[in-house]
Amino acid sequence: MNAFNPIILTLILLTPLVGAVLVALLPDRAKIPNWIALLTSLVTLLFTLHLPAHFAWGQQQGFQFEINRIWIESPAIFYHVGIDSLSLWLVVLTGILAPVGVLASWNAIQSRPKVFYSFFLLQQTAIVGVFISLDLMLYYGFWELSLVPMAVLIAMYGRKDGSKAALKFFLFTFIPSAPLLVAILWLYTRTHTFNFADLQFEIAAGLIPAGLLFWVALAFLFAFAVKVPVFPLHGWLSDTFAEAPVALAMIVAGKMGLYSLLRFHVGLFPVQARQIAPLMIALAVIGILYGACLALVQKNFFRLIAFGTVSHGSLVILAIYGLTKMGWTASIFQILSIGIVEGVVLTILGGLYNRYKTAEIDSYGGAATKLPRAATIFVLAALTSIGLPLLSGFIGEFLILSTTFSQVSRWWAIVAAVSVILSAAYMLWLVQRLFFGPEGKLTASTSVRDLSFGEFIAVAPLVALMLILGVSPTPLLDSIQSGLHPPSAQIKQVIQIPINPQTVVAPEAKR
């Protein structure tokens, strides 16, 4: 066994936190905060790459790189972390996007970079904590921690009205966390554990009344649905995208909420998930069309991307609540693809905003004449976003729609497929208005440089991933699917969900 395996998750968790402390303590001059943040994010990325390199693929071993240590005696809260194929690639994606965010912010953040990068690195710790926590109270702590840096940085670095957007973001995402906490504590009063595997066993074994579990599951669903966001709980997203620094917009929506739905809603409450699946599928299809239609009429390109995110996230919701193994595999692949594409799109759009000081689409036109490299990369990202074959966006989108058509509902799949046309319409319209056509007054009168070296280095690996995953998706799909194990005997007739057989043992035996 590799010497790093027993501590690797702790290293990934603590490295950004140590970097945040260093940024806070060292002088705020000569780009020192920038360099420390970049070095920290690169070290964290190297640690995250250790995970797939040493993961035991295809083996029925449950969670890997697991650490389980008592933290608080009463109530019994453990520092319990581990990963499987659901969380592995999301941790890696977080590691990849961190240096991209630092480089995208290099010239954009001119005032108080010390504060910005301290909170940015703290945010990375919180996000990783959400993905690796296997104790519900530990998970809840990281879930809440992720809200604070985001709200502070949106308020401080918003483009026009950051305070209002930060308040809306905080209220929308914090208030649903209150019933989530109550639900977690209620589960503890009935089971005397916060351990994910123990709770999974007791719920599957029917040791908790199903009527009460419905409300507990609903509290979990509500908190996660707001974070995705699921239609109609998306009211905070467009303002947040319009105001948030690019580095934060890359991580503000989707990944944590979608993962939490997979792990802690369907994973803990399969019966209740099946009961509410028809409603979630209907809301997902509405969200797919609603987000795409609103994206078509936006005048601000950050808001356009926000509503596009609602549409793409709703497609993943459709896959999750289709409750099929292939749908789950495709949903995780699509989450990764969305994260990669948004990293490229937001870096380019952030660069445009820094150069021209406006996000109004009508102010642009013909920018490709002065920014040919930026235009080329943005076109490639746009084609990936709309699902062009041989690019990563096509794989997840095709698998979700085809699985929905063959295993869930043909009519819902057909309606959802309209989004392919709509997404092509709003993304190609954005490309045409920004980079091609007659040169606008703003682009003609403003002298700007093409992508800087830092911006190009930030997006180049993401562009490579879009191409690699589009041409050869099988290794990633197989690695994801290898962790989706058959259900335990207690719920075999209810629904197939990924339960780790080696960790699902009686709570009494574990204690």
N, C-alpha and C positions, 0 to 999 in steps of 0.2 A: 504493500500500500504506500502511495506517495506520502512523504512526510507532511505535506501541506494539507492533505485531505481532512484531518480532524479539525483544523482551524480555518480553513479557507473561507467559509461563510462569515466568520467573525472578522476576518481581514477585509473582505469586501464591504462589510457593514461599517467598520470603524475607520477605514482609510479616508473616505470623504469627511468624516467627522473630525479626524485629526487635521486634515487640510483646512477645514473651516476654522478651527482654533488657530492654526498658524497664520492664516490670512487675517484674522481678527487681531493677532498680537503684533505682527510685523508692520513696518511703516507703510503708509499708503502713498507711495511715490514710485516713479520709474517703472511702472507696469509690474511691480512686485506682486500684487494680488493676482494679476492675470497669469503670471508665470507659475505661481504656486498652484492656482486652480487648474491650470493645464497639466502640470506635472502630476498633481493628485488624481485627476480624471484619467490620465494615461496609465498610471499605476493600478488604479481600480479596474480599468479595462483589461489589463494583463491578468489580474486576479480572476476576473469573470471568465476569461478564455480558458483558465485552468479547469473549469467545470465541465464543458463538453469534452475536453481532452482526456479527462479521467472518469467520466461517467460510465457506469456499467450498463451499456445499452442492451435492451432486450431481456434483462434478467429480472426475475420476480423478486426484487429486493425492497420494494416500498420506497420510502424516502431515502435519499443518499446524502452524504456529507452531513449527517444528522448530529446535532448537539442537543442534549437535554439535561439542563442543570437547574436545580432549585434556585429561584430568585427571591421570592417572598413566601414565608412559611404559611401564613394564614391571612387571606385566602391563598390557596396553593397556586402560585403563579410561577411558571418555569420560563427560563431562557431556553426555549425549544424551537430550533430552526432546522430546516432541511429543504431539499428540493426534489422534484421529480420532473417528468417531461412537460408538465403543465407550466411549471415556474422557471425551469432552467433557461429557456431561450428568452424569457422576459427579463431575467436578470442580465443576460448577455446584451440584450437590446438596450437596457438602461446604461450599461457600461459603454456601449458604442456611442450613444447619443450625448453622453456627458462631455467628452472633448469637443464634439460638434457644437454643443451649446456654448462652450467657452470660446471657441474660435469665432462663432457667429456674433458673440458679444464683445469681441476684442476692441473694435473701434466704436461700437454702438453705445457702450456704457462709458461715458466720459466723466460723470460726477459720482463720487463716492463708490468707486469700484470695490473698495475693501468691504463695504456693507453688502454689495451685490453678490460678490463671489462667496462670502461667508454663508449667506443664506442659501445660495445656489447649491453649495456643497452639502449643507445640512439637508436640503431637499432630497439630494441623492441618497443620503443615508435613510431617510424616511421611506422613499420609494422601494429601495432594496429590502428594507424591513418588512414592508407589506407583502412582498413576493415570497419571502422565506420563512415567515412566522408560522408556527404550528401550534402555538398557544393563543387562544382567542383574545386574552387580555393584552398579551404582547403585540398581537396583530392590531388591536384597537389603538394601542398607544402610538404605533407607527402611522396608522391611518389618520389619527388626529394631528400628529406632528406634521404630516405632509401639507396640511392646510395652512399652517402659520407662515412658513417662509413664502409660500405663494401669495398669500394675501398681502403681506408686508411689501414684497417686491412689486406687485402690481400697483399698490398705493404710491410707492416711492418713484417708480419709473414708468408710470402710465404715460401715454402719448398726449392725451387731452384731458381726460377726467378719470385718472387712475383711482382716486379715492372712492368714487361712486362704484366703479367696476369691482374694486377690491371688496367693498362692503357687500355687494350683491353676491359675489363669488363665495365669500365667507358664510353669509347667512344661508344661501342655498345648499352649501355642502356641509355646514356644521349642524344645522337644525335636524336634518335626518339622522345624524349620528347619535342623537339623544335616545330615540327608540332602539337603535342598534345596541347601545350600551345596556339599556334596560333588558333587552332580550338576552344578551350575553350573561348578565348577572342572574336572570331568571333561570337560564339553563344550568348555571352553577348551583343554584339552590336545589335543583332536582337531581343533579348528577355528581356534584362535588368535584368537578373537574372542568378545566378550560382546555384540556388537551383535545386536539382535533380528532385523532384516531379514536379516543375513548368516546367522545360525543357521537362520532359516526357509528360506532358499535351500538351504543345505547339507543339511539334514535332508530337505527335499522332493526334492532331487536324488539321494538315496540314498547320500550320501558317508559315512554312518556306519552300521555294521551294525545291522540292525533288532533283533536279539536283545539287543544292549547298550542300545539306545534304550528298550526296554520298561522296564528297571529305572530308567533316568534319568527317564522319563515318570512312573513310579510314585512316585518321590521327590517330583517336583513335585506330583503329585495328592495325596499324603498331607499335605504341608504346607498346601496350600490347603483340603483337605477339613476339616481340623481347625478352620481359621479360620472356615469358613462358619457353623456346623458341619454336616457331613453325618452322618446316623445311621450307625453308633453312636458317633461321635466327639464327642458333645455334652456330655460329663460336666461340663465346666467352666462351661457357659453359665448354668444356673439360679442357681448361687451368685454368679456375677459380676453378673447382673441384680439379684439381691437386695441386693447390697452396693454396687454402683457408683453414684456420683453420676449424676443424670439426664442431664447433659450428655455423659457418657461412654457411658451405656447406649444413647444414640441411635446411636453409631458402633461399638460393640464387636463387633457380629456382622453377618455377611452381606456388606456391600458390597465390602470389599477381597478377601475370599476368592472371592466369585463373579466379580468382575472378573478376578482372577488365573487362575481356571479358564478363562474365555473367552479371555483374551489368551495366557497362557503354557503352558496345558496343551493345550487343543484347538488353539490357534493355532500352537504349535510342533510338536506331536506328533499330527497328525490320524489317522495310521494306528493308533497306540496308543490314541487316544481312541475310535476306532470299535471296537477290540477289547474295550475295557472298558466301552463304553456300555451293554450289556445289564445288567451288574452295577450300574452307577450308576443306571440307570432303576429297577431293582428296589429299591435302597436309597432312592432318592428317594420312591417311592410308600410304602414302609414308614415313612420319616421323616414324610411328610405325615400319615399316619394316627396314627402313634405320638405325634407332637408335639401333635396336636389332642386325642387322648384324654387325654394327661397334663395338658393345659391344663384340661380339664374338672374335674379332681379337685384342683386347687391351692387352697390356703387363703390364699396370699400373692399379691397382685396383680402384683408384679414377677416372681415365678416363673411366673405364668400367662402373662404377656407373653413371657417367655423361651421357653417351650415353643410358644407361638404362632409365635414367630420361627423355631423349628426347622421347623414345618409349612410356613410360607410360604417359607422358604429352600429347602426340599426341592422345592417346586413349581417354583422357578426352576431347580434342578438337573435336574428332569425336562425342562424346555425346552432347557437347554444340551445335554444328552446325547441328546436326540431328533435333534440334528444336522441341523436344518432352518433355512433362512434366516428364515422367519417365526417359528419358535421362538426364535431368537436375538433377533430384534427384540422379541418379546413379553417375553423374559426381562429385557432391559435396561429396558423400560418398567415391568415389575413391580418391579425393584430400586428404581427411582425412586419408585414409588408406596408401596412398603413404607417407604422412608426418610422420606417425607413423613408418612405415617400414624403411624409410630412417634414422630416428633417431636412430634406433637399428643398422642398417648396418654400418652407418658412425661412430657410437661410437665404435663398434668392430674394424673396419678397422683403425680408428684413434689410438686405443690402440695397434694394431699390428705395426703400423708405429712408435709409441713412443718406443716400445720395440726393434724392429729390425732395425729401421732407414732406411727403404726402402719400397717403394710401388710397386716394381717390382714383379709380380706374380711368375716368374720363380725362384726367390730366396727362395721361401717358399717350403713347403711340409712337411706333417706329424706334423704340429703344434698342432694338437689335443692331442698329447701325453703329451704336457706341458701345454696346455690351454684347458682342457676339458670343462669347463663351457663356455668359449668364443665360442668354436666350437659348442656346443649344441645350444646356443642362436642364433648364426649366421645361423645354418642350419634351425632353425625354421623361422627366418626372411626371408631367401632365399625361403623357401617353401611358405611363405605368398606372397612374391613378384611375384612368378610365378603363383599364383592363385590356390593353393591347397584347395579343399573343406574343410569347417569347419574353415577356416582362413579368415581374413578380406579381403585379396586381391581377393579372389574368388568372393565375392558378387558384388563389383563394376564392375569387369571385365565381369562377366556373364551378369549382367543387361545391361551394355552398348552394348555388342555384340548381345544379344538377342533382345534388343529394336531396334538397327540398322537393324537387319535382318528382323524384323516384321513390322517396321514402316518407315524405311528410304530407305535402299537398300540392297537386299540380297547379291549382288555381292561384294559390299564394305565390308559388314560384314564378308563374307567368306574370303576375302583377309586379312582383319585385324586379323582374328582368327589365321592366321599363326604365329602371334606374340606369341601366347601361347606356341608353340613349341620352337620358338627361345629364348624366355625369359627363359624357362626351361633349354635350352642348355647352355646359357652363365652363368646363376647363378649356376647351378649344376657343371659346369666346374670350376667355381671360387671356390666353396666349396671344390671340389676334389683337386685342385692344392694347395690351402692354407693349408687345415687341414688334408688331408688324403693322401694315397699313401706313397711312400718311403720318409723317412725323409731327407730333404735337408741339405746341408752343413751349411747354416746359422742357421736354427732352431736347428740343432744338436750341434753346437758350441756355441750357445748363451744361457746363463742361464736367464730365465725370470719367472715371477710369473703370475699366472692366473689372471682373472679379480679382480681388487681391489674392496673394499667395495663400494667406490663412484661410480665406473663404473657399478657395479651390481645394486645398488640402482637407477641409472639413467635409465637403460634399463628395469628393472623388471616391472614397470607400463606399459611401452609400449608393452612388451610381453603380459601382461594380457589383454590389449586393443585389440591386434591382435586376441586373442582367444575369448574374449567376443563378439566382433563385428562379428566374423566369425560364432559363434554358435547362437547368438541372434541379428541379424541386424535389426529386425523389428522396435524396438523403435526409433532407430536413423533415419531409412528411413522414418518412419511416421512423425517424428518431422521436418525433412527437407521438406517433401512434403506438410506439413500443411501450409507452407508459400508460396507455389507456387499458387497464386490466379488466377482466370480466367482473361482474358484480358479485358481492357476497351472497351467500345462500339466503340470508334474511330478506333480501329485497330483489331476488332474482326475477320474480314475476312482476315487478313494478316497473323497472327501467334499468337500462344499462348505464352505469356511471363508473368513472375511474376510481376504484378503491384499491388501495395498496394492501394486498392480502397479508403481508408479513407484519403490518402494523395494526391490523384490525383484530385485536384480541380482547378478551374480557378485561374491563377496567380493573377488576379485583386482581387478576393475574399480574397486571402491570404494576399495581401498587404492592 
